Amino acid sequence: KAVKSARTIVIAGIPDSLLCDDVMADILMIHFQMSKNNGGDVEEVVYPTRKKGVAYVTFEDQEVVDSVLKKDEHQLEDKRLSRCYLLKVTRYCENVSLFIIYLVVLPL
């Protein structure tokens, strides 16, 4: 198995305070396991984190990270959500806190 950080992605843009944290973590897990989202087996979802609207998803296989990152847009959809939410998905890096500031503060 690859190092955990190499199998982890950072998700920003998660709607905050709409659902309880456990439900949102489940929705994220389902999203990133679906083949239509280029997903695969999820080892762990860390949500909530210290940053609002941000989660970490760790996959069983590093190849899934590359596959997920190749998808142009990740639309978070679930019947428990009032609408779709566009997620910002990036590779985990050691300077992740700086990167999250970039994702959240500076619009794309």
NORURDA-V814697 format. One record per residue. PSI is psi in radians with two decimals (999 if undefined). NEAR is the number of other C-alpha atoms within 10 Angstrom. D_LAST is the distance of its C-alpha to the last C-alpha in whole Angstrom. Layout:
# NORURDA-V814697
{{PSI NEAR D_LAST} {PSI NEAR D_LAST}}
This chain:
# NORURDA-V814697
{{2.45 8 33} {2.81 10 30} {2.51 9 29} {-0.74 14 28} {-0.52 16 25} {-0.29 17 24} {0.23 22 25} {2.46 25 22} {2.76 23 18} {2.28 20 16} {2.22 22 14} {2.79 20 12} {0.27 17 12} {2.27 20 15} {2.22 17 17} {2.43 13 19} {0.27 10 23} {-0.73 12 23} {2.88 12 26} {2.69 10 28} {-0.71 14 26} {-0.71 13 28} {-0.76 13 28} {-0.71 23 24} {-0.70 20 25} {-0.75 12 27} {-0.74 17 24} {-0.74 23 22} {-0.82 22 25} {-0.80 17 26} {-0.82 21 22} {-0.01 24 22} {-0.29 17 26} {2.40 12 25} {-0.53 11 26} {-0.30 11 24} {0.28 20 21} {0.43 18 22} {-3.01 22 23} {-2.90 22 27} {2.15 15 29} {2.25 20 27} {-0.70 14 29} {2.50 14 27} {2.16 20 25} {1.87 16 24} {2.31 22 23} {2.93 18 23} {-3.08 10 22} {-0.34 9 22} {2.24 13 18} {2.39 16 18} {0.31 17 16} {2.45 23 16} {2.82 22 19} {2.31 23 20} {2.17 24 22} {2.26 24 24} {2.79 25 26} {-0.68 17 29} {2.40 19 29} {-0.54 18 26} {-0.53 14 26} {-0.60 22 24} {-0.86 25 21} {-0.73 16 21} {-0.81 14 21} {-0.71 23 19} {-0.38 18 16} {-0.35 12 17} {2.30 13 16} {-0.86 9 14} {2.42 13 13} {1.88 20 14} {2.02 14 16} {1.97 20 18} {2.39 15 21} {2.56 15 24} {-0.34 8 27} {-0.17 11 27} {2.52 14 23} {-0.40 9 23} {-3.12 10 20} {2.59 13 18} {2.27 15 15} {2.13 14 12} {2.58 18 12} {2.08 19 9} {2.20 24 12} {2.83 20 13} {2.48 18 16} {2.42 20 18} {2.88 14 19} {-0.55 8 22} {0.71 8 19} {-0.60 13 17} {-0.68 12 17} {-0.71 10 16} {-0.69 15 13} {-0.70 19 13} {-0.76 11 12} {-0.80 12 9} {-0.73 18 8} {-0.69 16 9} {-0.73 9 9} {2.01 8 6} {2.64 6 4} {999 7 0}}
